[in-house]
Amino acid sequence: MTHAHLYPTPSELERLIWHMPKCAEGADNDWSKNFAMSIVRQSFRKNWKPSPKQVNIMRRMVSDLFVNAGQEEFSVIE
């Protein structure tokens, strides 16, 4: 894995930040909720960039958001 892969592209970073409020809303614990909201607040700072560790956590949270989204019950239309 190259170092360039560790840091998100501008479009990926924008997408990750976009989903942070939803991640905070569905967080299982206070730490996750506080982390997501902190990322949103920090993203408004000029020239702010998340650390590689923050990016990794953001990626996992957004991934979990979509993996768990399909677990709700739904009715099939026939």
PyMOL Python script that loads the backbone (N, CA, C, O; Angstrom):
from pymol import cmd

cmd.read_pdbstr("""\
ATOM      1  N   MET A   1       0.849  -1.177   0.000  1.00  0.00           N
ATOM      2  CA  MET A   1       0.000   0.000   0.000  1.00  0.00           C
ATOM      3  C   MET A   1       0.891   1.235   0.000  1.00  0.00           C
ATOM      4  O   MET A   1       1.821   1.335   0.800  1.00  0.00           O
ATOM      5  N   THR A   2       0.617   2.143  -0.867  1.00  0.00           N
ATOM      6  CA  THR A   2       1.410   3.360  -0.944  1.00  0.00           C
ATOM      7  C   THR A   2       0.867   4.415   0.002  1.00  0.00           C
ATOM      8  O   THR A   2      -0.279   4.355   0.448  1.00  0.00           O
ATOM      9  N   HIS A   3       1.713   5.368   0.291  1.00  0.00           N
ATOM     10  CA  HIS A   3       1.298   6.453   1.179  1.00  0.00           C
ATOM     11  C   HIS A   3       0.151   7.256   0.564  1.00  0.00           C
ATOM     12  O   HIS A   3      -0.735   7.730   1.275  1.00  0.00           O
ATOM     13  N   ALA A   4       0.174   7.404  -0.758  1.00  0.00           N
ATOM     14  CA  ALA A   4      -0.884   8.161  -1.432  1.00  0.00           C
ATOM     15  C   ALA A   4      -2.252   7.532  -1.209  1.00  0.00           C
ATOM     16  O   ALA A   4      -3.261   8.236  -1.175  1.00  0.00           O
ATOM     17  N   HIS A   5      -2.293   6.214  -1.058  1.00  0.00           N
ATOM     18  CA  HIS A   5      -3.576   5.538  -0.831  1.00  0.00           C
ATOM     19  C   HIS A   5      -4.109   5.809   0.568  1.00  0.00           C
ATOM     20  O   HIS A   5      -5.318   5.770   0.793  1.00  0.00           O
ATOM     21  N   LEU A   6      -3.206   6.085   1.514  1.00  0.00           N
ATOM     22  CA  LEU A   6      -3.641   6.329   2.881  1.00  0.00           C
ATOM     23  C   LEU A   6      -4.400   7.643   3.008  1.00  0.00           C
ATOM     24  O   LEU A   6      -5.328   7.754   3.809  1.00  0.00           O
ATOM     25  N   TYR A   7      -4.007   8.637   2.220  1.00  0.00           N
ATOM     26  CA  TYR A   7      -4.677   9.920   2.313  1.00  0.00           C
ATOM     27  C   TYR A   7      -5.760  10.011   1.250  1.00  0.00           C
ATOM     28  O   TYR A   7      -5.525   9.656   0.095  1.00  0.00           O
ATOM     29  N   PRO A   8      -6.937  10.479   1.622  1.00  0.00           N
ATOM     30  CA  PRO A   8      -8.057  10.498   0.664  1.00  0.00           C
ATOM     31  C   PRO A   8      -7.898  11.577  -0.404  1.00  0.00           C
ATOM     32  O   PRO A   8      -7.232  12.592  -0.198  1.00  0.00           O
ATOM     33  N   THR A   9      -8.519  11.331  -1.528  1.00  0.00           N
ATOM     34  CA  THR A   9      -8.602  12.366  -2.561  1.00  0.00           C
ATOM     35  C   THR A   9      -9.538  13.454  -2.037  1.00  0.00           C
ATOM     36  O   THR A   9     -10.301  13.206  -1.104  1.00  0.00           O
ATOM     37  N   PRO A  10      -9.495  14.640  -2.613  1.00  0.00           N
ATOM     38  CA  PRO A  10     -10.419  15.695  -2.158  1.00  0.00           C
ATOM     39  C   PRO A  10     -11.890  15.274  -2.231  1.00  0.00           C
ATOM     40  O   PRO A  10     -12.680  15.621  -1.353  1.00  0.00           O
ATOM     41  N   SER A  11     -12.253  14.533  -3.267  1.00  0.00           N
ATOM     42  CA  SER A  11     -13.658  14.114  -3.378  1.00  0.00           C
ATOM     43  C   SER A  11     -14.016  13.068  -2.328  1.00  0.00           C
ATOM     44  O   SER A  11     -15.132  13.078  -1.807  1.00  0.00           O
ATOM     45  N   GLU A  12     -13.084  12.161  -2.008  1.00  0.00           N
ATOM     46  CA  GLU A  12     -13.363  11.175  -0.961  1.00  0.00           C
ATOM     47  C   GLU A  12     -13.478  11.866   0.389  1.00  0.00           C
ATOM     48  O   GLU A  12     -14.364  11.541   1.179  1.00  0.00           O
ATOM     49  N   LEU A  13     -12.590  12.818   0.659  1.00  0.00           N
ATOM     50  CA  LEU A  13     -12.639  13.537   1.927  1.00  0.00           C
ATOM     51  C   LEU A  13     -13.960  14.284   2.069  1.00  0.00           C
ATOM     52  O   LEU A  13     -14.568  14.281   3.139  1.00  0.00           O
ATOM     53  N   GLU A  14     -14.396  14.913   1.005  1.00  0.00           N
ATOM     54  CA  GLU A  14     -15.683  15.619   1.025  1.00  0.00           C
ATOM     55  C   GLU A  14     -16.828  14.652   1.320  1.00  0.00           C
ATOM     56  O   GLU A  14     -17.733  14.966   2.093  1.00  0.00           O
ATOM     57  N   ARG A  15     -16.779  13.480   0.700  1.00  0.00           N
ATOM     58  CA  ARG A  15     -17.819  12.467   0.917  1.00  0.00           C
ATOM     59  C   ARG A  15     -17.795  11.972   2.360  1.00  0.00           C
ATOM     60  O   ARG A  15     -18.847  11.809   2.979  1.00  0.00           O
ATOM     61  N   LEU A  16     -16.604  11.733   2.897  1.00  0.00           N
ATOM     62  CA  LEU A  16     -16.497  11.263   4.281  1.00  0.00           C
ATOM     63  C   LEU A  16     -17.066  12.300   5.248  1.00  0.00           C
ATOM     64  O   LEU A  16     -17.813  11.956   6.164  1.00  0.00           O
ATOM     65  N   ILE A  17     -16.711  13.562   5.042  1.00  0.00           N
ATOM     66  CA  ILE A  17     -17.215  14.631   5.914  1.00  0.00           C
ATOM     67  C   ILE A  17     -18.730  14.769   5.772  1.00  0.00           C
ATOM     68  O   ILE A  17     -19.430  15.002   6.757  1.00  0.00           O
ATOM     69  N   TRP A  18     -19.229  14.627   4.559  1.00  0.00           N
ATOM     70  CA  TRP A  18     -20.672  14.729   4.301  1.00  0.00           C
ATOM     71  C   TRP A  18     -21.453  13.722   5.145  1.00  0.00           C
ATOM     72  O   TRP A  18     -22.545  14.030   5.623  1.00  0.00           O
ATOM     73  N   HIS A  19     -20.903  12.529   5.329  1.00  0.00           N
ATOM     74  CA  HIS A  19     -21.604  11.472   6.050  1.00  0.00           C
ATOM     75  C   HIS A  19     -21.391  11.507   7.568  1.00  0.00           C
ATOM     76  O   HIS A  19     -22.056  10.762   8.289  1.00  0.00           O
ATOM     77  N   MET A  20     -20.495  12.338   8.065  1.00  0.00           N
ATOM     78  CA  MET A  20     -20.208  12.370   9.500  1.00  0.00           C
ATOM     79  C   MET A  20     -21.431  12.719  10.354  1.00  0.00           C
ATOM     80  O   MET A  20     -21.611  12.091  11.397  1.00  0.00           O
ATOM     81  N   PRO A  21     -22.285  13.684   9.976  1.00  0.00           N
ATOM     82  CA  PRO A  21     -23.466  13.936  10.816  1.00  0.00           C
ATOM     83  C   PRO A  21     -24.368  12.703  10.950  1.00  0.00           C
ATOM     84  O   PRO A  21     -24.907  12.443  12.026  1.00  0.00           O
ATOM     85  N   LYS A  22     -24.530  11.957   9.875  1.00  0.00           N
ATOM     86  CA  LYS A  22     -25.354  10.741   9.923  1.00  0.00           C
ATOM     87  C   LYS A  22     -24.671   9.684  10.785  1.00  0.00           C
ATOM     88  O   LYS A  22     -25.339   8.938  11.502  1.00  0.00           O
ATOM     89  N   CYS A  23     -23.344   9.618  10.715  1.00  0.00           N
ATOM     90  CA  CYS A  23     -22.600   8.684  11.563  1.00  0.00           C
ATOM     91  C   CYS A  23     -22.787   9.047  13.035  1.00  0.00           C
ATOM     92  O   CYS A  23     -22.949   8.166  13.879  1.00  0.00           O
ATOM     93  N   ALA A  24     -22.764  10.338  13.338  1.00  0.00           N
ATOM     94  CA  ALA A  24     -22.962  10.787  14.719  1.00  0.00           C
ATOM     95  C   ALA A  24     -24.365  10.448  15.196  1.00  0.00           C
ATOM     96  O   ALA A  24     -24.557  10.024  16.335  1.00  0.00           O
ATOM     97  N   GLU A  25     -25.334  10.637  14.327  1.00  0.00           N
ATOM     98  CA  GLU A  25     -26.731  10.358  14.665  1.00  0.00           C
ATOM     99  C   GLU A  25     -26.941   8.887  15.003  1.00  0.00           C
ATOM    100  O   GLU A  25     -27.697   8.561  15.918  1.00  0.00           O
ATOM    101  N   GLY A  26     -26.283   8.009  14.278  1.00  0.00           N
ATOM    102  CA  GLY A  26     -26.469   6.579  14.493  1.00  0.00           C
ATOM    103  C   GLY A  26     -25.396   5.933  15.344  1.00  0.00           C
ATOM    104  O   GLY A  26     -25.307   4.707  15.406  1.00  0.00           O
ATOM    105  N   ALA A  27     -24.573   6.748  16.007  1.00  0.00           N
ATOM    106  CA  ALA A  27     -23.458   6.216  16.791  1.00  0.00           C
ATOM    107  C   ALA A  27     -23.946   5.369  17.958  1.00  0.00           C
ATOM    108  O   ALA A  27     -24.956   5.670  18.593  1.00  0.00           O
ATOM    109  N   ASP A  28     -23.197   4.298  18.222  1.00  0.00           N
ATOM    110  CA  ASP A  28     -23.532   3.395  19.321  1.00  0.00           C
ATOM    111  C   ASP A  28     -23.014   3.893  20.662  1.00  0.00           C
ATOM    112  O   ASP A  28     -23.478   3.448  21.712  1.00  0.00           O
ATOM    113  N   ASN A  29     -22.052   4.817  20.633  1.00  0.00           N
ATOM    114  CA  ASN A  29     -21.459   5.282  21.887  1.00  0.00           C
ATOM    115  C   ASN A  29     -21.092   6.760  21.779  1.00  0.00           C
ATOM    116  O   ASN A  29     -21.063   7.333  20.690  1.00  0.00           O
ATOM    117  N   ASP A  30     -20.816   7.356  22.926  1.00  0.00           N
ATOM    118  CA  ASP A  30     -20.505   8.785  22.972  1.00  0.00           C
ATOM    119  C   ASP A  30     -19.220   9.120  22.234  1.00  0.00           C
ATOM    120  O   ASP A  30     -19.122  10.169  21.596  1.00  0.00           O
ATOM    121  N   TRP A  31     -18.223   8.226  22.318  1.00  0.00           N
ATOM    122  CA  TRP A  31     -16.949   8.506  21.659  1.00  0.00           C
ATOM    123  C   TRP A  31     -17.154   8.666  20.159  1.00  0.00           C
ATOM    124  O   TRP A  31     -16.653   9.623  19.567  1.00  0.00           O
ATOM    125  N   SER A  32     -17.873   7.755  19.542  1.00  0.00           N
ATOM    126  CA  SER A  32     -18.111   7.809  18.099  1.00  0.00           C
ATOM    127  C   SER A  32     -18.895   9.060  17.717  1.00  0.00           C
ATOM    128  O   SER A  32     -18.585   9.721  16.725  1.00  0.00           O
ATOM    129  N   LYS A  33     -19.900   9.373  18.504  1.00  0.00           N
ATOM    130  CA  LYS A  33     -20.709  10.564  18.238  1.00  0.00           C
ATOM    131  C   LYS A  33     -19.853  11.821  18.340  1.00  0.00           C
ATOM    132  O   LYS A  33     -19.906  12.683  17.463  1.00  0.00           O
ATOM    133  N   ASN A  34     -19.067  11.928  19.404  1.00  0.00           N
ATOM    134  CA  ASN A  34     -18.213  13.100  19.597  1.00  0.00           C
ATOM    135  C   ASN A  34     -17.147  13.205  18.511  1.00  0.00           C
ATOM    136  O   ASN A  34     -16.839  14.302  18.046  1.00  0.00           O
ATOM    137  N   PHE A  35     -16.584  12.066  18.107  1.00  0.00           N
ATOM    138  CA  PHE A  35     -15.575  12.065  17.045  1.00  0.00           C
ATOM    139  C   PHE A  35     -16.174  12.607  15.750  1.00  0.00           C
ATOM    140  O   PHE A  35     -15.595  13.492  15.121  1.00  0.00           O
ATOM    141  N   ALA A  36     -17.313  12.085  15.355  1.00  0.00           N
ATOM    142  CA  ALA A  36     -17.943  12.503  14.098  1.00  0.00           C
ATOM    143  C   ALA A  36     -18.279  13.991  14.115  1.00  0.00           C
ATOM    144  O   ALA A  36     -18.034  14.689  13.131  1.00  0.00           O
ATOM    145  N   MET A  37     -18.832  14.479  15.207  1.00  0.00           N
ATOM    146  CA  MET A  37     -19.183  15.894  15.283  1.00  0.00           C
ATOM    147  C   MET A  37     -17.935  16.773  15.334  1.00  0.00           C
ATOM    148  O   MET A  37     -17.938  17.886  14.810  1.00  0.00           O
ATOM    149  N   SER A  38     -16.879  16.282  15.958  1.00  0.00           N
ATOM    150  CA  SER A  38     -15.616  17.011  15.989  1.00  0.00           C
ATOM    151  C   SER A  38     -15.033  17.158  14.587  1.00  0.00           C
ATOM    152  O   SER A  38     -14.504  18.213  14.237  1.00  0.00           O
ATOM    153  N   ILE A  39     -15.130  16.106  13.793  1.00  0.00           N
ATOM    154  CA  ILE A  39     -14.644  16.156  12.413  1.00  0.00           C
ATOM    155  C   ILE A  39     -15.429  17.202  11.624  1.00  0.00           C
ATOM    156  O   ILE A  39     -14.849  17.965  10.851  1.00  0.00           O
ATOM    157  N   VAL A  40     -16.729  17.235  11.816  1.00  0.00           N
ATOM    158  CA  VAL A  40     -17.555  18.221  11.110  1.00  0.00           C
ATOM    159  C   VAL A  40     -17.122  19.634  11.489  1.00  0.00           C
ATOM    160  O   VAL A  40     -16.953  20.484  10.615  1.00  0.00           O
ATOM    161  N   ARG A  41     -16.942  19.890  12.780  1.00  0.00           N
ATOM    162  CA  ARG A  41     -16.527  21.227  13.228  1.00  0.00           C
ATOM    163  C   ARG A  41     -15.154  21.598  12.665  1.00  0.00           C
ATOM    164  O   ARG A  41     -14.954  22.712  12.181  1.00  0.00           O
ATOM    165  N   GLN A  42     -14.212  20.657  12.734  1.00  0.00           N
ATOM    166  CA  GLN A  42     -12.854  20.931  12.259  1.00  0.00           C
ATOM    167  C   GLN A  42     -12.809  21.164  10.754  1.00  0.00           C
ATOM    168  O   GLN A  42     -11.956  21.903  10.262  1.00  0.00           O
ATOM    169  N   SER A  43     -13.717  20.542  10.030  1.00  0.00           N
ATOM    170  CA  SER A  43     -13.698  20.649   8.568  1.00  0.00           C
ATOM    171  C   SER A  43     -13.953  22.077   8.085  1.00  0.00           C
ATOM    172  O   SER A  43     -13.637  22.404   6.940  1.00  0.00           O
ATOM    173  N   PHE A  44     -14.514  22.925   8.934  1.00  0.00           N
ATOM    174  CA  PHE A  44     -14.762  24.312   8.556  1.00  0.00           C
ATOM    175  C   PHE A  44     -13.510  25.181   8.665  1.00  0.00           C
ATOM    176  O   PHE A  44     -13.486  26.306   8.166  1.00  0.00           O
ATOM    177  N   ARG A  45     -12.470  24.657   9.320  1.00  0.00           N
ATOM    178  CA  ARG A  45     -11.225  25.413   9.456  1.00  0.00           C
ATOM    179  C   ARG A  45     -10.498  25.483   8.119  1.00  0.00           C
ATOM    180  O   ARG A  45     -10.446  24.505   7.372  1.00  0.00           O
ATOM    181  N   LYS A  46      -9.952  26.629   7.838  1.00  0.00           N
ATOM    182  CA  LYS A  46      -9.207  26.809   6.593  1.00  0.00           C
ATOM    183  C   LYS A  46      -7.964  25.912   6.611  1.00  0.00           C
ATOM    184  O   LYS A  46      -7.237  25.864   7.603  1.00  0.00           O
ATOM    185  N   ASN A  47      -7.737  25.219   5.527  1.00  0.00           N
ATOM    186  CA  ASN A  47      -6.578  24.339   5.335  1.00  0.00           C
ATOM    187  C   ASN A  47      -6.521  23.159   6.301  1.00  0.00           C
ATOM    188  O   ASN A  47      -5.457  22.567   6.481  1.00  0.00           O
ATOM    189  N   TRP A  48      -7.632  22.809   6.920  1.00  0.00           N
ATOM    190  CA  TRP A  48      -7.648  21.653   7.820  1.00  0.00           C
ATOM    191  C   TRP A  48      -7.592  20.372   7.013  1.00  0.00           C
ATOM    192  O   TRP A  48      -8.254  20.234   5.985  1.00  0.00           O
ATOM    193  N   LYS A  49      -6.795  19.444   7.496  1.00  0.00           N
ATOM    194  CA  LYS A  49      -6.727  18.110   6.899  1.00  0.00           C
ATOM    195  C   LYS A  49      -6.700  17.103   8.037  1.00  0.00           C
ATOM    196  O   LYS A  49      -5.962  17.289   9.006  1.00  0.00           O
ATOM    197  N   PRO A  50      -7.484  16.049   7.939  1.00  0.00           N
ATOM    198  CA  PRO A  50      -7.476  15.039   8.997  1.00  0.00           C
ATOM    199  C   PRO A  50      -6.172  14.247   8.975  1.00  0.00           C
ATOM    200  O   PRO A  50      -5.518  14.121   7.940  1.00  0.00           O
ATOM    201  N   SER A  51      -5.816  13.724  10.126  1.00  0.00           N
ATOM    202  CA  SER A  51      -4.629  12.871  10.213  1.00  0.00           C
ATOM    203  C   SER A  51      -4.945  11.532   9.549  1.00  0.00           C
ATOM    204  O   SER A  51      -6.116  11.199   9.365  1.00  0.00           O
ATOM    205  N   PRO A  52      -3.924  10.764   9.189  1.00  0.00           N
ATOM    206  CA  PRO A  52      -4.186   9.436   8.616  1.00  0.00           C
ATOM    207  C   PRO A  52      -5.040   8.559   9.542  1.00  0.00           C
ATOM    208  O   PRO A  52      -5.873   7.783   9.075  1.00  0.00           O
ATOM    209  N   LYS A  53      -4.826   8.688  10.848  1.00  0.00           N
ATOM    210  CA  LYS A  53      -5.623   7.902  11.798  1.00  0.00           C
ATOM    211  C   LYS A  53      -7.094   8.336  11.761  1.00  0.00           C
ATOM    212  O   LYS A  53      -7.992   7.496  11.787  1.00  0.00           O
ATOM    213  N   GLN A  54      -7.332   9.642  11.702  1.00  0.00           N
ATOM    214  CA  GLN A  54      -8.706  10.141  11.609  1.00  0.00           C
ATOM    215  C   GLN A  54      -9.371   9.670  10.320  1.00  0.00           C
ATOM    216  O   GLN A  54     -10.539   9.281  10.325  1.00  0.00           O
ATOM    217  N   VAL A  55      -8.623   9.707   9.215  1.00  0.00           N
ATOM    218  CA  VAL A  55      -9.170   9.260   7.931  1.00  0.00           C
ATOM    219  C   VAL A  55      -9.573   7.797   8.016  1.00  0.00           C
ATOM    220  O   VAL A  55     -10.636   7.409   7.532  1.00  0.00           O
ATOM    221  N   ASN A  56      -8.725   6.994   8.630  1.00  0.00           N
ATOM    222  CA  ASN A  56      -9.022   5.569   8.780  1.00  0.00           C
ATOM    223  C   ASN A  56     -10.314   5.355   9.561  1.00  0.00           C
ATOM    224  O   ASN A  56     -11.149   4.539   9.171  1.00  0.00           O
ATOM    225  N   ILE A  57     -10.478   6.076  10.651  1.00  0.00           N
ATOM    226  CA  ILE A  57     -11.690   5.957  11.473  1.00  0.00           C
ATOM    227  C   ILE A  57     -12.910   6.443  10.695  1.00  0.00           C
ATOM    228  O   ILE A  57     -13.972   5.823  10.746  1.00  0.00           O
ATOM    229  N   MET A  58     -12.757   7.548   9.980  1.00  0.00           N
ATOM    230  CA  MET A  58     -13.865   8.079   9.178  1.00  0.00           C
ATOM    231  C   MET A  58     -14.301   7.064   8.125  1.00  0.00           C
ATOM    232  O   MET A  58     -15.497   6.855   7.921  1.00  0.00           O
ATOM    233  N   ARG A  59     -13.345   6.440   7.464  1.00  0.00           N
ATOM    234  CA  ARG A  59     -13.669   5.435   6.446  1.00  0.00           C
ATOM    235  C   ARG A  59     -14.443   4.273   7.053  1.00  0.00           C
ATOM    236  O   ARG A  59     -15.423   3.801   6.476  1.00  0.00           O
ATOM    237  N   ARG A  60     -13.998   3.814   8.223  1.00  0.00           N
ATOM    238  CA  ARG A  60     -14.703   2.701   8.881  1.00  0.00           C
ATOM    239  C   ARG A  60     -16.112   3.099   9.287  1.00  0.00           C
ATOM    240  O   ARG A  60     -17.051   2.321   9.120  1.00  0.00           O
ATOM    241  N   MET A  61     -16.266   4.306   9.821  1.00  0.00           N
ATOM    242  CA  MET A  61     -17.593   4.748  10.255  1.00  0.00           C
ATOM    243  C   MET A  61     -18.557   4.850   9.078  1.00  0.00           C
ATOM    244  O   MET A  61     -19.707   4.422   9.179  1.00  0.00           O
ATOM    245  N   VAL A  62     -18.098   5.412   7.967  1.00  0.00           N
ATOM    246  CA  VAL A  62     -18.960   5.548   6.790  1.00  0.00           C
ATOM    247  C   VAL A  62     -19.264   4.177   6.205  1.00  0.00           C
ATOM    248  O   VAL A  62     -20.387   3.916   5.773  1.00  0.00           O
ATOM    249  N   SER A  63     -18.271   3.311   6.191  1.00  0.00           N
ATOM    250  CA  SER A  63     -18.491   1.950   5.695  1.00  0.00           C
ATOM    251  C   SER A  63     -19.539   1.238   6.547  1.00  0.00           C
ATOM    252  O   SER A  63     -20.447   0.599   6.016  1.00  0.00           O
ATOM    253  N   ASP A  64     -19.411   1.352   7.871  1.00  0.00           N
ATOM    254  CA  ASP A  64     -20.381   0.732   8.777  1.00  0.00           C
ATOM    255  C   ASP A  64     -21.773   1.322   8.589  1.00  0.00           C
ATOM    256  O   ASP A  64     -22.776   0.622   8.726  1.00  0.00           O
ATOM    257  N   LEU A  65     -21.827   2.595   8.279  1.00  0.00           N
ATOM    258  CA  LEU A  65     -23.110   3.256   8.055  1.00  0.00           C
ATOM    259  C   LEU A  65     -23.870   2.580   6.920  1.00  0.00           C
ATOM    260  O   LEU A  65     -25.077   2.358   7.023  1.00  0.00           O
ATOM    261  N   PHE A  66     -23.170   2.253   5.844  1.00  0.00           N
ATOM    262  CA  PHE A  66     -23.823   1.632   4.695  1.00  0.00           C
ATOM    263  C   PHE A  66     -24.022   0.137   4.874  1.00  0.00           C
ATOM    264  O   PHE A  66     -24.997  -0.416   4.366  1.00  0.00           O
ATOM    265  N   VAL A  67     -23.128  -0.520   5.576  1.00  0.00           N
ATOM    266  CA  VAL A  67     -23.281  -1.956   5.822  1.00  0.00           C
ATOM    267  C   VAL A  67     -24.496  -2.197   6.709  1.00  0.00           C
ATOM    268  O   VAL A  67     -25.272  -3.120   6.460  1.00  0.00           O
ATOM    269  N   ASN A  68     -24.666  -1.385   7.730  1.00  0.00           N
ATOM    270  CA  ASN A  68     -25.771  -1.563   8.674  1.00  0.00           C
ATOM    271  C   ASN A  68     -27.083  -0.986   8.163  1.00  0.00           C
ATOM    272  O   ASN A  68     -28.142  -1.285   8.716  1.00  0.00           O
ATOM    273  N   ALA A  69     -27.035  -0.171   7.127  1.00  0.00           N
ATOM    274  CA  ALA A  69     -28.257   0.464   6.618  1.00  0.00           C
ATOM    275  C   ALA A  69     -29.228  -0.555   6.041  1.00  0.00           C
ATOM    276  O   ALA A  69     -30.439  -0.337   6.076  1.00  0.00           O
ATOM    277  N   GLY A  70     -28.728  -1.649   5.518  1.00  0.00           N
ATOM    278  CA  GLY A  70     -29.591  -2.638   4.895  1.00  0.00           C
ATOM    279  C   GLY A  70     -30.200  -3.631   5.856  1.00  0.00           C
ATOM    280  O   GLY A  70     -30.883  -4.560   5.424  1.00  0.00           O
ATOM    281  N   GLN A  71     -29.974  -3.467   7.147  1.00  0.00           N
ATOM    282  CA  GLN A  71     -30.469  -4.429   8.116  1.00  0.00           C
ATOM    283  C   GLN A  71     -31.872  -4.108   8.615  1.00  0.00           C
ATOM    284  O   GLN A  71     -32.435  -4.858   9.413  1.00  0.00           O
ATOM    285  N   GLU A  72     -32.429  -3.012   8.155  1.00  0.00           N
ATOM    286  CA  GLU A  72     -33.790  -2.672   8.554  1.00  0.00           C
ATOM    287  C   GLU A  72     -34.768  -3.548   7.787  1.00  0.00           C
ATOM    288  O   GLU A  72     -34.492  -3.981   6.668  1.00  0.00           O
ATOM    289  N   GLU A  73     -35.902  -3.797   8.400  1.00  0.00           N
ATOM    290  CA  GLU A  73     -36.914  -4.602   7.721  1.00  0.00           C
ATOM    291  C   GLU A  73     -37.588  -3.785   6.633  1.00  0.00           C
ATOM    292  O   GLU A  73     -37.768  -2.575   6.770  1.00  0.00           O
ATOM    293  N   PHE A  74     -37.949  -4.442   5.577  1.00  0.00           N
ATOM    294  CA  PHE A  74     -38.658  -3.792   4.493  1.00  0.00           C
ATOM    295  C   PHE A  74     -39.632  -4.783   3.890  1.00  0.00           C
ATOM    296  O   PHE A  74     -39.463  -5.996   4.013  1.00  0.00           O
ATOM    297  N   SER A  75     -40.651  -4.255   3.239  1.00  0.00           N
ATOM    298  CA  SER A  75     -41.629  -5.131   2.609  1.00  0.00           C
ATOM    299  C   SER A  75     -41.346  -5.200   1.112  1.00  0.00           C
ATOM    300  O   SER A  75     -41.067  -4.188   0.469  1.00  0.00           O
ATOM    301  N   VAL A  76     -41.422  -6.383   0.585  1.00  0.00           N
ATOM    302  CA  VAL A  76     -41.164  -6.607  -0.825  1.00  0.00           C
ATOM    303  C   VAL A  76     -42.442  -6.349  -1.609  1.00  0.00           C
ATOM    304  O   VAL A  76     -43.509  -6.847  -1.249  1.00  0.00           O
ATOM    305  N   ILE A  77     -42.333  -5.581  -2.666  1.00  0.00           N
ATOM    306  CA  ILE A  77     -43.483  -5.316  -3.529  1.00  0.00           C
ATOM    307  C   ILE A  77     -43.481  -6.360  -4.625  1.00  0.00           C
ATOM    308  O   ILE A  77     -42.509  -6.495  -5.368  1.00  0.00           O
ATOM    309  N   GLU A  78     -44.561  -7.087  -4.719  1.00  0.00           N
ATOM    310  CA  GLU A  78     -44.636  -8.144  -5.737  1.00  0.00           C
ATOM    311  C   GLU A  78     -45.491  -7.722  -6.895  1.00  0.00           C
ATOM    312  O   GLU A  78     -45.666  -8.486  -7.845  1.00  0.00           O
TER     313      GLU A  78
END
""", "prot")
cmd.dss("prot")
cmd.show_as("cartoon", "prot")
cmd.util.cbc("prot")
cmd.orient("prot")
